[in-house]
Amino acid sequence: MILVTGGAGYIGSHTVKALKAAGLQPVIFDNFSTGHRSFVKATPSFEGDLCNPSDLAQVFSECAIDGVLHFAGTALVSQSVEKPELYYQTNVLGGLNLLNAMRHCGVKYLIFSSTCATYGIPDSVPIREDHPQNPINPYGDTKLAFERALRWFNQAHGLQYLSLRYFNAAGADGDGEFGEDHTPETHLIPLVLDAAAGVRPDVQVYGTDYPTRDGTCLRDYIHVTDLARAHVLALQALMNGRLQSQAINLGTGHGYSVREVIETVRRVTGREFQVRETVRRSGDPPELIAAVGRAKDLLGWTATESDLENIVRTAWNWLLKRGG
């Protein structure tokens, strides 16, 4: 069985579906603070918290776990600045509890849901895996702290891991089973779609004077279905002994601007909505684009669903299904 921490969340739920499609048996571990019970469907699940070692002990004692996909954690940049203690407790202490539970039960394989936020403000783009890691907020710092813990657990205890550093996850399941549903919502594409649906009065553009092709920030958007497929490939490669422990970027190698996202939403939805331009936000890099050669060479993976129109269309269909 494959333990999926945070398996009722946005990326976790899509990956649970991909594991089943690959013939693997997932079991979900989630505290449902941000995950959705409706996403569990027919998958075995345990309600528990990483910060409670007894909850982890229960799932490891009741299930024969062969490997772990670790998505559970807190992931709002602005909240991490306001409440750093929450992020260190959940992302670092909770993560260490998971590693110790794995050690106790002899589970050697872990795929970690990491982030490009560990790089901070990039010195150059596209960003390679060997780029310096200088996070500028507690969220990125706690993800980096857990990456470092993985390296030491590998050296001391033989833990085999892959840290998958995502860029901007977006889109929704093509069958309409799962999608992005955060409270509060902070991601650009669902915010623009909410404006198109009339859920929000407008969409804000933070900064129009960046040194980019249209003055707005460029981001590397990757469809959540592509992310899920990458996790399955990574787990299989690790458990089959084809890869050594390391970090791998997951992105497309191409950036879309804020203005391009807005225009794509208008085209796909056929809706008009208000756009409000305002000043830059502190700490927003002009460009965040992945170097993707390692994922292609080592996993045989490239993003196939991540055209911006497909991302927006699947996310819009998901919003309409929910009554947006």
C-alpha positions as MATLAB code, in Angstrom:
seq = 'MILVTGGAGYIGSHTVKALKAAGLQPVIFDNFSTGHRSFVKATPSFEGDLCNPSDLAQVFSECAIDGVLHFAGTALVSQSVEKPELYYQTNVLGGLNLLNAMRHCGVKYLIFSSTCATYGIPDSVPIREDHPQNPINPYGDTKLAFERALRWFNQAHGLQYLSLRYFNAAGADGDGEFGEDHTPETHLIPLVLDAAAGVRPDVQVYGTDYPTRDGTCLRDYIHVTDLARAHVLALQALMNGRLQSQAINLGTGHGYSVREVIETVRRVTGREFQVRETVRRSGDPPELIAAVGRAKDLLGWTATESDLENIVRTAWNWLLKRGG';
ca = [
       0.000    0.000    0.000;
       1.066    3.582   -0.628;
       0.403    6.089    2.149;
      -0.695    9.486    0.802;
      -0.500   12.162    3.480;
      -2.790   15.039    2.569;
      -4.528   12.718    0.112;
      -7.823   14.607    0.433;
      -6.230   17.854   -0.729;
      -5.919   19.403   -4.174;
      -2.799   17.681   -5.526;
      -3.073   14.667   -3.223;
      -6.538   13.707   -4.480;
      -5.432   13.809   -8.118;
      -2.419   11.671   -7.240;
      -4.570    9.111   -5.420;
      -6.528    8.736   -8.664;
      -3.296    8.354  -10.664;
      -2.001    5.689   -8.256;
      -5.168    3.651   -8.729;
      -4.879    3.973  -12.496;
      -1.323    2.591  -12.224;
      -2.549   -0.448  -10.282;
      -1.271    0.733   -6.899;
      -3.310    0.766   -3.683;
      -3.351    4.162   -1.924;
      -4.417    4.851    1.649;
      -5.166    8.456    2.624;
      -3.979   10.148    5.820;
      -5.493   13.609    6.308;
      -6.671   15.833    9.156;
      -9.272   17.469    6.844;
      -8.339   20.973    7.951;
      -8.013   21.936    4.284;
      -8.662   18.605    2.573;
     -12.156   17.587    1.476;
     -13.970   14.510    2.715;
     -15.803   14.383   -0.606;
     -12.438   13.779   -2.325;
     -11.829   10.519   -0.437;
     -14.453    8.549   -2.382;
     -13.800    4.770   -2.143;
     -10.184    5.053   -0.964;
      -9.243    3.683    2.489;
      -8.552    6.649    4.751;
      -7.413    7.606    8.237;
      -8.252   10.894    9.891;
      -5.183   12.035   11.753;
      -2.606   14.752   12.218;
       1.126   14.645   11.524;
       1.705   16.428   14.814;
       0.190   13.485   16.723;
       2.621   10.560   16.539;
      -0.080    8.197   17.802;
      -2.197    8.958   14.710;
       0.714    8.000   12.467;
       1.418    4.896   14.549;
      -2.136    3.727   13.958;
      -2.027    3.900   10.166;
       1.406    2.257   10.010;
       0.332   -0.534   12.362;
      -2.940   -1.239   10.531;
      -1.627   -1.014    6.957;
       1.335   -2.663    5.242;
       2.898    0.526    3.878;
       5.468    0.126    1.100;
       6.048    3.808    0.308;
       4.850    7.313    1.171;
       3.742   10.289   -0.895;
       3.947   13.280    1.451;
       1.628   16.175    0.557;
       0.307   17.123    4.014;
       1.334   20.542    5.290;
       0.460   24.207    5.447;
       1.030   26.159    2.257;
      -0.085   29.811    2.314;
       2.821   32.208    1.929;
       1.080   35.187    3.554;
      -0.135   33.081    6.476;
       3.370   31.708    6.995;
       4.672   35.257    7.483;
       1.931   35.976   10.041;
       2.104   32.607   11.826;
       5.571   31.100   11.332;
       5.097   28.892   14.403;
       2.274   27.018   12.655;
       4.473   26.304    9.645;
       7.447   25.039   11.621;
       5.175   22.874   13.744;
       3.328   21.288   10.821;
       5.853   21.233    7.997;
       8.966   20.474   10.044;
       7.906   18.827   13.316;
       5.023   16.984   11.653;
       7.327   15.889    8.864;
       9.868   14.550   11.355;
       7.099   12.588   13.059;
       6.344   10.989    9.692;
       9.999   10.097    9.100;
      10.271    8.536   12.547;
       7.111    6.492   11.972;
       8.598    5.272    8.688;
      11.862    4.344   10.421;
      10.024    2.437   13.141;
       8.177    0.361   10.534;
      11.065   -0.061    8.090;
       9.479    1.973    5.264;
      12.284    3.260    3.043;
      10.657    5.220    0.183;
       9.235    8.746    0.258;
       8.212   11.235   -2.427;
       8.062   14.760   -1.011;
       5.791   17.530   -2.267;
       8.284   20.402   -2.264;
       8.177   23.772   -3.984;
      10.054   26.315   -6.062;
       9.615   28.614   -3.034;
      12.786   27.021   -1.641;
      14.767   28.952   -4.294;
      13.547   32.389   -3.212;
      14.281   35.220   -5.659;
      16.090   33.502   -8.539;
      19.467   34.671   -9.765;
      18.702   33.281  -13.222;
      15.896   31.574  -15.129;
      15.067   28.909  -15.994;
      15.788   27.688  -12.466;
      17.891   24.535  -12.227;
      17.841   22.142   -9.285;
      21.351   23.246   -8.298;
      20.281   26.907   -8.057;
      20.988   28.313   -4.552;
      18.084   27.858   -2.156;
      17.349   31.101   -0.315;
      13.664   31.142    0.647;
      12.148   34.512    1.531;
       9.227   33.340    3.673;
       8.583   30.720    6.373;
       6.633   28.520    3.969;
       9.622   28.088    1.659;
      12.005   27.863    4.605;
      10.074   25.016    6.237;
       9.949   23.111    2.958;
      13.707   23.552    2.632;
      14.209   22.436    6.243;
      12.379   19.188    5.509;
      14.400   18.673    2.315;
      17.545   18.958    4.428;
      16.150   16.496    6.971;
      15.557   14.032    4.145;
      19.211   14.245    3.107;
      20.377   13.497    6.650;
      17.876   10.650    7.081;
      19.150    9.224    3.818;
      22.723    9.317    5.069;
      21.978    8.021    8.567;
      19.106    5.598    8.001;
      19.045    4.706    4.308;
      15.804    6.554    3.567;
      15.302    6.837   -0.200;
      13.519    9.994   -1.316;
      12.759   12.336   -4.172;
      11.911   15.986   -3.480;
       9.642   17.186   -6.278;
       9.828   20.977   -6.496;
       6.641   22.233   -8.138;
       6.152   25.503   -9.828;
       2.497   26.722  -10.153;
       0.020   23.852   -9.870;
      -3.235   24.636  -11.666;
      -6.204   23.113  -13.480;
      -8.582   20.337  -12.501;
      -9.282   16.680  -13.147;
     -10.574   16.175  -16.680;
     -13.393   13.945  -15.424;
     -14.571   16.637  -13.025;
     -13.988   14.553   -9.892;
     -11.464   16.854   -8.233;
     -10.355   20.459   -8.483;
      -8.937   23.464   -6.691;
     -11.035   24.529   -3.709;
      -9.053   26.547   -1.158;
     -10.266   28.812    1.628;
      -8.943   31.432    1.361;
      -8.064   31.223   -2.320;
      -4.732   32.832   -3.188;
      -3.857   31.336   -6.585;
      -4.194   33.483   -9.673;
      -6.155   31.243  -12.038;
      -9.030   30.406   -9.645;
      -9.154   34.049   -8.572;
      -9.556   35.189  -12.194;
     -12.152   32.473  -12.805;
     -14.057   33.638   -9.724;
     -14.141   37.123  -11.235;
     -15.423   35.674  -14.514;
     -18.133   33.795  -12.602;
     -19.165   36.913  -10.663;
     -18.049   35.422   -7.362;
     -15.549   38.279   -6.976;
     -16.028   41.895   -8.057;
     -12.706   42.033   -9.881;
      -9.244   40.582  -10.188;
      -6.200   42.494   -9.014;
      -2.940   42.731  -10.953;
      -0.059   43.381   -8.579;
       2.505   45.313  -10.573;
       2.607   46.191  -14.264;
       6.184   47.488  -14.462;
       8.218   44.283  -14.220;
      10.998   43.678  -16.800;
       8.875   41.129  -18.669;
       7.232   41.088  -22.098;
       4.065   42.840  -20.884;
       5.140   44.257  -17.525;
       3.423   41.582  -15.386;
       4.943   38.588  -13.614;
       5.654   35.373  -15.495;
       4.881   32.008  -13.878;
       5.328   28.398  -14.961;
       1.866   26.777  -14.695;
       1.662   23.000  -14.561;
      -1.553   21.027  -14.784;
      -2.317   19.084  -11.627;
      -2.869   15.911  -13.686;
       0.692   16.203  -14.991;
       1.906   16.620  -11.406;
       0.022   13.531  -10.286;
       1.519   11.450  -13.098;
       5.007   12.643  -12.167;
       4.507   11.457   -8.589;
       3.580    7.976   -9.698;
       6.588    7.792  -12.040;
       8.868    9.076   -9.271;
       7.601    6.521   -6.773;
       7.991    3.657   -9.222;
      11.509    4.746  -10.191;
      12.567    5.071   -6.561;
      11.078    1.751   -5.419;
      12.528   -0.074   -8.441;
      15.994    1.240   -7.616;
      16.324    3.198  -10.853;
      16.919    6.554   -9.141;
      19.010    7.784   -6.254;
      17.706   10.310   -3.731;
      17.661   13.863   -5.118;
      15.500   16.873   -6.023;
      13.626   17.220   -9.319;
      11.802   20.277  -10.667;
       8.296   19.857  -12.041;
       7.249   22.522  -14.507;
       6.910   23.178  -18.220;
       9.903   25.415  -18.872;
       7.556   28.115  -20.185;
       6.068   31.117  -18.430;
       2.699   32.826  -18.853;
       2.165   36.395  -17.684;
      -0.654   37.623  -15.472;
      -2.142   39.474  -18.445;
      -1.981   36.315  -20.572;
      -3.813   34.357  -17.892;
      -6.526   37.017  -17.750;
      -6.975   37.065  -21.531;
      -7.073   33.262  -21.682;
      -9.801   33.213  -19.031;
     -11.821   35.746  -21.038;
     -11.430   33.660  -24.191;
     -12.280   30.304  -22.591;
     -15.218   31.521  -20.489;
     -16.636   34.118  -22.851;
     -17.119   36.353  -19.807;
     -16.093   39.955  -19.176;
     -14.942   41.105  -15.749;
     -13.165   43.985  -14.072;
      -9.378   44.087  -13.759;
      -7.806   46.384  -11.203;
      -4.127   47.247  -11.511;
      -2.246   48.037   -8.341;
       1.302   48.209   -6.980;
       3.744   45.329   -6.740;
       3.665   42.974   -3.792;
       6.867   42.690   -1.810;
       8.893   39.617   -2.702;
       7.217   38.770   -6.037;
       9.957   37.742   -8.515;
       9.474   38.879  -12.117;
       9.894   35.320  -13.418;
       9.645   31.828  -11.948;
      10.273   29.266  -14.674;
      11.570   25.729  -14.228;
      14.482   24.037  -15.910;
      12.845   20.695  -16.699;
      15.640   18.572  -18.169;
      16.142   16.440  -15.076;
      12.500   15.331  -14.949;
      12.624   14.384  -18.623;
      15.947   12.562  -18.403;
      15.363   10.713  -15.137;
      11.612   10.141  -15.038;
      10.847   10.141  -18.760;
       8.276   12.797  -17.883;
       7.184   15.965  -19.613;
       4.036   18.002  -19.055;
       1.412   17.012  -21.636;
      -1.739   18.612  -20.176;
      -0.286   22.001  -19.241;
      -1.226   24.225  -22.164;
      -2.712   27.310  -20.508;
      -6.013   26.943  -22.354;
      -6.440   23.364  -21.124;
      -5.560   24.411  -17.579;
      -8.142   27.197  -17.643;
     -10.810   25.083  -19.367;
     -10.590   22.223  -16.841;
     -10.553   24.653  -13.909;
     -13.578   26.511  -15.353;
     -15.495   23.246  -15.834;
     -14.752   22.355  -12.216;
     -15.988   25.752  -11.020;
     -19.202   25.424  -13.026;
     -19.774   21.937  -11.649;
     -19.554   23.362   -8.128;
     -22.149   25.980   -9.038;
     -19.796   28.890   -9.713;
];
